[in-house]
Amino acid sequence: MSAKLPAPEHPPTHPKCNATRITVTPGDGIGPEITAAVLVILSAAGAKLEAEYMEVGERVYQAGNTSGIPEETWESIRRTGVLLKGPITTPQGGGYKSLNVTLRKTLGLYANVRPCRAYAPYIPSRHPAMDVVIIRENEEDLYAGIEHRQTADVTQCLKLITRSGSERIVRYAFEYARRHGRKRVTCFTKDNIMKITDGLFHRVFDEVARQYPDIETSHQIVDIGMANFVHRPEAYDVVVLPNLYGDILSDIAAQMTGSVGIGGSVNIGPGGALFEAIHGSAPDLPPNVANPSGLLLAAVEMLHHLGRSEVGETVHNAWLATIEDGIHTADIANEATVERATTQRFTQAVIERLGRKPKHLPVAESTPQATAHANVSTDAPEAECAPTSSWTVGAKALVGVDVFFDWNVGLPEDLAARLKAAAVSELALKMITNRGVKVWPNGHPATICTDHWRCRFQARELGAEIARAEIVSLLRALDVAGLDFIKMENLYNFDGNPGYALGQGQ
């Protein structure tokens, strides 16, 4: 059972006006303009927020802070627990870090929630019935950012999937579905290829799903799943995915609603809550043209999170009424547009409609159990307090090592001969692969090889446990032989089952 994640406390309120403090970072490009528009609307709706304005982004990068976030901004976020973030520009090159990734990982914002709904016919979409929520794991996978250049020809990026992280996000998806009256949760992975990493995510999904018999479930391989999603998004309700797939699908889904300009994003975890539009800073866009809708809809989610759902509903319904009345910014202008609005005019139009509800689009309503995102528990239900799986550490046995080499002076058979001559007697060379394809023994002569070789050493009796000292001796012997080993991965069995990908014939 996963450890309970404490929900962030509500931000402190101002003693004089009972205003809730939030951290606001206007960002770069169109960021300050749309942030100002959103805050004007929230104020007019009676949201009672006190903004602590902080700086992140381009100017911070240029001042020499490669994270893009100064310490005073971190202090504000720690005080308030809530960040409304305008889009930022990340300078290219120079080792600059992704500000979004830094925020998510530092604050433990493990869940990225993106509601994607069509507003046809007022905003044209080929999928007018689309109403889906993408829930993306936010901290792991290839976005862990562990990369290396290993040879002249080969780079690598490590894909990290943890049981705890998978269970946390999958359970969040099911709890979100239950609280919001959603009927189905679908999981996408590529576990037909990545059987250990994506396979773990899929297994955890199946295990957690059994604890929610009231919710329909399904799993799809990510490529065909995304193809089906693009063809029939109305067949999906809540979709939960590892980080990379979730990043791709959430942008696709937002565009399918009619425009990425109306997409809002929620990032939730034990360190707080971050609300933002999904689009970028658009630094080349002229003034007074940008659409504030994405950040506004994110701010509506923020109001729900703060326990101010009545104000959130008021703002959301005013926005829906504005869209229905055909008042559109340039990016969503279409045949149904009555007035092509500037940023300022669109902002004023929403304010004018506060207190109104849409006549044709579904009215925005919420229930008490569907408000604060961070209050979604990631504990197992009380009736299921036993661990969700027997997949535990168990008996862990070291049975071999994969050693990777930078080598480009011959055929696989030549490398095998050198390795066998250098290897210590306790360990035997069992297999050589190149880019994941076995090339020795019995490789295919047509296989194209590069300078990056994985060489597997195990006890002569396959599956027998070995000592770490044998690996140290092996590496010492390889070094004496002048072979350039660049990394190694120990091979372990867990409860007798291999914790590593098997090669052909193993």
Secondary structure, DSSP 4 states (H G I P E B T S, - for coil): -PPPPPPPPPPPBPTTT-PEEEEEE--STTHHHHHHHHHHHHHHTT--EEEEE---SHHHHHTT-TTS--HHHHHHHHHHSEEEE----PPSSTTPPPHHHHHHHHTT--EEEEEEE--TTTS--S-TT-EEEEEEE-S-BGGG--EEE-SSS-EEE--B--HHHHHHHHHHHHHHHHHTT--EEEEEE-TTTSTTHHHHHHHHHHHHHTT-TTSEEEEEEHHHHHHHHHH-GGG-SEEEE-HHHHHHHHHHHHHHTT-GGG-EEEEEETTEEEEEESS---TTSPTT----HHHHHHHHHHHHHTT-HHHHHHHHHHHHHHHHTTEEEGGG--TT-SEEE-HHHHHHHHHHTTT---SSSPPP---GGGS-GGG---SPPGGG-S-S-S-S--SEEEEEEEEEEE--SS-HHHHHHHHHHHS-TTEEEEEEEETTEEEETT--TT----SEEEEEEEESSTT----HHHHHHHHHHHHHTT--EEEEEEEEEETTEESSPPPTT-
